[in-house]
Amino acid sequence: MAAVDYQQLLQDVMAEALGGGARGRSADYIPALAAADPGAFGMAIATVDGAVHGVGEWERAFSIQSVSKLFTLALALAEGGDGLWRGVGREPSGNPFNSLVQLETEHGIPRNPFINAGALVVTDRLLELTGDAVGAVREFLRTESGNPEVGTDDAVAASEARHGHRNAALAHFIASYGNLRNPVDSVLAHYYAHCAISASCRDLALAGLFLARHGVRVDGSRLLSRSEAKRINAVMLTCGTYDAAGEFAYRVGLPGKSGVGGGVLAILPGRGSVCVWSPGLDAAGNSVLGVAALDALTTATGWSVF
Ligand code: DON
């Protein structure tokens, strides 16, 4: 079988995504993110052997936002096991990522770990398990990417905290059902801080490889069992892009996790991990060019899970 020319593949995919016209709008509900250029673009593919290839601004750090929820989930499961699922479900919500509506009828148990409500519960459990949820995520990203400069952008975290009425409302509401074990303020601070981690497409593609390797980390140690890794990939596929998860599965056909900073991390089980960044978002909060590029990638190669 001919070796894949990843560089050429990425060039072709980038050209196709940028040729599409639509760009979307940068997130403006977190003022520190509003200034980003919606047409900026970077993309990286890391393969299970640890090689990484990129195009565009693939080494530029951006705000990872909800992509961090993938790492909090993996670490909370690794540290605390299946008990996590008593406090958070694993069904798609069909609602926007910051919605409150289902929480009341569902007794403070969020639908899944990737909407904000569910991520707050996961952050709470990771905080309980480690004493430092954001530190655990940062350390994991640094180790897996080999980049010690992965860090939290305090200005972004502070900006989100100042405008975080919805997240604060979600956290208090969940706490009113007894589903948080730490003070609301601590949970929110760790949540804002892990969302405000800055990392590049290169860093995130490398950090996602443990899922492509069915649970095995860069140093060969096992973070998750093969079955747990499969389950995280499944929840990413069904819930990772919120109320657009059906459309994402339809177009891309891979487990993927997006963030309002414009990043999308997708897993090619057994083969590698791919991260795209472009800050222009669609109405669901997913990167327009990021999804277009992943669509072009899987269409060109057939590398979907289906
Ligand atoms: O809580 C928030 O609103 C942000 N820190 C993260 C939201 C996000 O990235 C949703 N993604 N598409």
Boltz pocket constraint, residues with backbone or C-beta under 6 A from the ligand:
constraints:
  - pocket:
      binder: B
      contacts: [[A, 64], [A, 65], [A, 66], [A, 67], [A, 97], [A, 98], [A, 116], [A, 160], [A, 167], [A, 191], [A, 192], [A, 195], [A, 258], [A, 259], [A, 260], [A, 261], [A, 284], [A, 285], [A, 286]]
      max_distance: 6.0
